[in-house]
Amino acid sequence: MIINIASGAGQTGYADLTTYCATKFGVRGFTQALAKEVSNIRIYAVCPDMTATRMSNFEGRPPEDVARIIFNTAKGKYKVPHGGDINIWDHLK
């Protein structure tokens, strides 16, 4: 399994985050294209929302929540199409 880390900012553009958004859109495109090329390995893009890291001045979702979704993705817990996005906000209630 391959798990790429994208972002909600890879699904919607944000002012003053142009480069960041572009790279995260790219991660999602890479994930989708690689999934079409490699069918024998499950490939996903995990998309966190704002996470409490240095980049966000430690505001946002606890990193442990993101880690739990990545771990559950690796365990195959989510029913997402090969090459698809796993949006953190859809799996944390």
PyMOL CGO cylinders between C-alpha atoms (Angstrom):
from pymol import cmd
from pymol.cgo import CYLINDER

trace = [
    CYLINDER, 0.00, 0.00, 0.00, 1.10, 3.54, -0.75, 0.3, 1, 1, 1, 1, 1, 1,
    CYLINDER, 1.10, 3.54, -0.75, -0.33, 6.39, 1.33, 0.3, 1, 1, 1, 1, 1, 1,
    CYLINDER, -0.33, 6.39, 1.33, 0.45, 9.89, 0.10, 0.3, 1, 1, 1, 1, 1, 1,
    CYLINDER, 0.45, 9.89, 0.10, -0.26, 12.89, 2.31, 0.3, 1, 1, 1, 1, 1, 1,
    CYLINDER, -0.26, 12.89, 2.31, -2.13, 15.64, 0.51, 0.3, 1, 1, 1, 1, 1, 1,
    CYLINDER, -2.13, 15.64, 0.51, -4.39, 18.25, 2.15, 0.3, 1, 1, 1, 1, 1, 1,
    CYLINDER, -4.39, 18.25, 2.15, -7.79, 19.85, 2.10, 0.3, 1, 1, 1, 1, 1, 1,
    CYLINDER, -7.79, 19.85, 2.10, -5.80, 22.71, 0.55, 0.3, 1, 1, 1, 1, 1, 1,
    CYLINDER, -5.80, 22.71, 0.55, -5.22, 20.35, -2.36, 0.3, 1, 1, 1, 1, 1, 1,
    CYLINDER, -5.22, 20.35, -2.36, -8.96, 20.38, -3.04, 0.3, 1, 1, 1, 1, 1, 1,
    CYLINDER, -8.96, 20.38, -3.04, -9.68, 24.09, -2.61, 0.3, 1, 1, 1, 1, 1, 1,
    CYLINDER, -9.68, 24.09, -2.61, -7.36, 27.00, -3.32, 0.3, 1, 1, 1, 1, 1, 1,
    CYLINDER, -7.36, 27.00, -3.32, -6.57, 29.50, -0.53, 0.3, 1, 1, 1, 1, 1, 1,
    CYLINDER, -6.57, 29.50, -0.53, -5.18, 33.01, -0.83, 0.3, 1, 1, 1, 1, 1, 1,
    CYLINDER, -5.18, 33.01, -0.83, -1.58, 33.36, 0.35, 0.3, 1, 1, 1, 1, 1, 1,
    CYLINDER, -1.58, 33.36, 0.35, -1.09, 29.57, 0.12, 0.3, 1, 1, 1, 1, 1, 1,
    CYLINDER, -1.09, 29.57, 0.12, -0.67, 29.35, -3.67, 0.3, 1, 1, 1, 1, 1, 1,
    CYLINDER, -0.67, 29.35, -3.67, 2.47, 27.21, -3.69, 0.3, 1, 1, 1, 1, 1, 1,
    CYLINDER, 2.47, 27.21, -3.69, 1.25, 24.97, -0.88, 0.3, 1, 1, 1, 1, 1, 1,
    CYLINDER, 1.25, 24.97, -0.88, -2.11, 24.42, -2.59, 0.3, 1, 1, 1, 1, 1, 1,
    CYLINDER, -2.11, 24.42, -2.59, -0.43, 23.70, -5.92, 0.3, 1, 1, 1, 1, 1, 1,
    CYLINDER, -0.43, 23.70, -5.92, 1.85, 21.06, -4.41, 0.3, 1, 1, 1, 1, 1, 1,
    CYLINDER, 1.85, 21.06, -4.41, -1.01, 19.36, -2.60, 0.3, 1, 1, 1, 1, 1, 1,
    CYLINDER, -1.01, 19.36, -2.60, -3.16, 19.36, -5.76, 0.3, 1, 1, 1, 1, 1, 1,
    CYLINDER, -3.16, 19.36, -5.76, -0.09, 17.74, -7.37, 0.3, 1, 1, 1, 1, 1, 1,
    CYLINDER, -0.09, 17.74, -7.37, 0.08, 15.03, -4.71, 0.3, 1, 1, 1, 1, 1, 1,
    CYLINDER, 0.08, 15.03, -4.71, -3.54, 14.15, -5.42, 0.3, 1, 1, 1, 1, 1, 1,
    CYLINDER, -3.54, 14.15, -5.42, -2.92, 14.05, -9.18, 0.3, 1, 1, 1, 1, 1, 1,
    CYLINDER, -2.92, 14.05, -9.18, 0.17, 11.91, -8.65, 0.3, 1, 1, 1, 1, 1, 1,
    CYLINDER, 0.17, 11.91, -8.65, -1.86, 9.51, -6.50, 0.3, 1, 1, 1, 1, 1, 1,
    CYLINDER, -1.86, 9.51, -6.50, -4.61, 9.22, -9.11, 0.3, 1, 1, 1, 1, 1, 1,
    CYLINDER, -4.61, 9.22, -9.11, -2.19, 8.71, -12.00, 0.3, 1, 1, 1, 1, 1, 1,
    CYLINDER, -2.19, 8.71, -12.00, -0.03, 6.20, -10.12, 0.3, 1, 1, 1, 1, 1, 1,
    CYLINDER, -0.03, 6.20, -10.12, -3.15, 4.21, -9.21, 0.3, 1, 1, 1, 1, 1, 1,
    CYLINDER, -3.15, 4.21, -9.21, -3.92, 3.87, -12.92, 0.3, 1, 1, 1, 1, 1, 1,
    CYLINDER, -3.92, 3.87, -12.92, -0.38, 2.68, -13.64, 0.3, 1, 1, 1, 1, 1, 1,
    CYLINDER, -0.38, 2.68, -13.64, -0.05, 0.27, -10.70, 0.3, 1, 1, 1, 1, 1, 1,
    CYLINDER, -0.05, 0.27, -10.70, -3.05, -1.93, -10.08, 0.3, 1, 1, 1, 1, 1, 1,
    CYLINDER, -3.05, -1.93, -10.08, -1.54, -4.49, -7.71, 0.3, 1, 1, 1, 1, 1, 1,
    CYLINDER, -1.54, -4.49, -7.71, -0.80, -1.99, -4.89, 0.3, 1, 1, 1, 1, 1, 1,
    CYLINDER, -0.80, -1.99, -4.89, -3.54, -0.01, -3.14, 0.3, 1, 1, 1, 1, 1, 1,
    CYLINDER, -3.54, -0.01, -3.14, -2.78, 3.71, -3.36, 0.3, 1, 1, 1, 1, 1, 1,
    CYLINDER, -2.78, 3.71, -3.36, -4.52, 6.56, -1.51, 0.3, 1, 1, 1, 1, 1, 1,
    CYLINDER, -4.52, 6.56, -1.51, -4.12, 10.24, -0.69, 0.3, 1, 1, 1, 1, 1, 1,
    CYLINDER, -4.12, 10.24, -0.69, -4.91, 11.16, 2.91, 0.3, 1, 1, 1, 1, 1, 1,
    CYLINDER, -4.91, 11.16, 2.91, -6.13, 14.77, 3.11, 0.3, 1, 1, 1, 1, 1, 1,
    CYLINDER, -6.13, 14.77, 3.11, -5.90, 16.41, 6.52, 0.3, 1, 1, 1, 1, 1, 1,
    CYLINDER, -5.90, 16.41, 6.52, -7.51, 19.73, 7.26, 0.3, 1, 1, 1, 1, 1, 1,
    CYLINDER, -7.51, 19.73, 7.26, -5.66, 22.35, 9.31, 0.3, 1, 1, 1, 1, 1, 1,
    CYLINDER, -5.66, 22.35, 9.31, -3.44, 20.42, 11.69, 0.3, 1, 1, 1, 1, 1, 1,
    CYLINDER, -3.44, 20.42, 11.69, -1.75, 21.82, 14.79, 0.3, 1, 1, 1, 1, 1, 1,
    CYLINDER, -1.75, 21.82, 14.79, 1.83, 22.05, 13.54, 0.3, 1, 1, 1, 1, 1, 1,
    CYLINDER, 1.83, 22.05, 13.54, 4.45, 24.76, 13.38, 0.3, 1, 1, 1, 1, 1, 1,
    CYLINDER, 4.45, 24.76, 13.38, 3.07, 25.76, 9.95, 0.3, 1, 1, 1, 1, 1, 1,
    CYLINDER, 3.07, 25.76, 9.95, -0.31, 26.61, 11.50, 0.3, 1, 1, 1, 1, 1, 1,
    CYLINDER, -0.31, 26.61, 11.50, 1.16, 28.14, 14.67, 0.3, 1, 1, 1, 1, 1, 1,
    CYLINDER, 1.16, 28.14, 14.67, -0.02, 24.96, 16.43, 0.3, 1, 1, 1, 1, 1, 1,
    CYLINDER, -0.02, 24.96, 16.43, -3.67, 25.72, 15.74, 0.3, 1, 1, 1, 1, 1, 1,
    CYLINDER, -3.67, 25.72, 15.74, -6.06, 23.13, 14.32, 0.3, 1, 1, 1, 1, 1, 1,
    CYLINDER, -6.06, 23.13, 14.32, -6.67, 19.43, 14.60, 0.3, 1, 1, 1, 1, 1, 1,
    CYLINDER, -6.67, 19.43, 14.60, -4.34, 17.45, 16.90, 0.3, 1, 1, 1, 1, 1, 1,
    CYLINDER, -4.34, 17.45, 16.90, -1.69, 15.57, 14.88, 0.3, 1, 1, 1, 1, 1, 1,
    CYLINDER, -1.69, 15.57, 14.88, -2.69, 12.39, 16.71, 0.3, 1, 1, 1, 1, 1, 1,
    CYLINDER, -2.69, 12.39, 16.71, -6.07, 12.49, 14.93, 0.3, 1, 1, 1, 1, 1, 1,
    CYLINDER, -6.07, 12.49, 14.93, -4.33, 12.64, 11.56, 0.3, 1, 1, 1, 1, 1, 1,
    CYLINDER, -4.33, 12.64, 11.56, -1.99, 9.82, 12.55, 0.3, 1, 1, 1, 1, 1, 1,
    CYLINDER, -1.99, 9.82, 12.55, -4.96, 7.65, 13.54, 0.3, 1, 1, 1, 1, 1, 1,
    CYLINDER, -4.96, 7.65, 13.54, -6.58, 8.12, 10.11, 0.3, 1, 1, 1, 1, 1, 1,
    CYLINDER, -6.58, 8.12, 10.11, -3.30, 7.27, 8.37, 0.3, 1, 1, 1, 1, 1, 1,
    CYLINDER, -3.30, 7.27, 8.37, -2.97, 4.15, 10.55, 0.3, 1, 1, 1, 1, 1, 1,
    CYLINDER, -2.97, 4.15, 10.55, -6.56, 3.11, 9.80, 0.3, 1, 1, 1, 1, 1, 1,
    CYLINDER, -6.56, 3.11, 9.80, -5.93, 3.69, 6.10, 0.3, 1, 1, 1, 1, 1, 1,
    CYLINDER, -5.93, 3.69, 6.10, -2.95, 1.32, 6.28, 0.3, 1, 1, 1, 1, 1, 1,
    CYLINDER, -2.95, 1.32, 6.28, -5.19, -1.25, 7.98, 0.3, 1, 1, 1, 1, 1, 1,
    CYLINDER, -5.19, -1.25, 7.98, -7.68, -0.99, 5.08, 0.3, 1, 1, 1, 1, 1, 1,
    CYLINDER, -7.68, -0.99, 5.08, -10.49, 0.35, 7.24, 0.3, 1, 1, 1, 1, 1, 1,
    CYLINDER, -10.49, 0.35, 7.24, -11.95, 2.80, 4.70, 0.3, 1, 1, 1, 1, 1, 1,
    CYLINDER, -11.95, 2.80, 4.70, -13.91, 1.89, 1.59, 0.3, 1, 1, 1, 1, 1, 1,
    CYLINDER, -13.91, 1.89, 1.59, -12.36, 4.36, -0.85, 0.3, 1, 1, 1, 1, 1, 1,
    CYLINDER, -12.36, 4.36, -0.85, -11.68, 3.71, -4.53, 0.3, 1, 1, 1, 1, 1, 1,
    CYLINDER, -11.68, 3.71, -4.53, -8.11, 2.88, -5.52, 0.3, 1, 1, 1, 1, 1, 1,
    CYLINDER, -8.11, 2.88, -5.52, -6.36, 6.23, -6.10, 0.3, 1, 1, 1, 1, 1, 1,
    CYLINDER, -6.36, 6.23, -6.10, -8.95, 8.11, -4.08, 0.3, 1, 1, 1, 1, 1, 1,
    CYLINDER, -8.95, 8.11, -4.08, -8.86, 10.68, -1.30, 0.3, 1, 1, 1, 1, 1, 1,
    CYLINDER, -8.86, 10.68, -1.30, -9.39, 9.87, 2.36, 0.3, 1, 1, 1, 1, 1, 1,
    CYLINDER, -9.39, 9.87, 2.36, -10.57, 13.14, 3.86, 0.3, 1, 1, 1, 1, 1, 1,
    CYLINDER, -10.57, 13.14, 3.86, -9.81, 13.37, 7.58, 0.3, 1, 1, 1, 1, 1, 1,
    CYLINDER, -9.81, 13.37, 7.58, -12.99, 15.35, 8.32, 0.3, 1, 1, 1, 1, 1, 1,
    CYLINDER, -12.99, 15.35, 8.32, -15.14, 12.55, 6.88, 0.3, 1, 1, 1, 1, 1, 1,
    CYLINDER, -15.14, 12.55, 6.88, -13.75, 9.99, 9.33, 0.3, 1, 1, 1, 1, 1, 1,
    CYLINDER, -13.75, 9.99, 9.33, -13.47, 11.91, 12.60, 0.3, 1, 1, 1, 1, 1, 1,
    CYLINDER, -13.47, 11.91, 12.60, -16.71, 12.70, 14.33, 0.3, 1, 1, 1, 1, 1, 1,
]
cmd.load_cgo(trace, "trace")
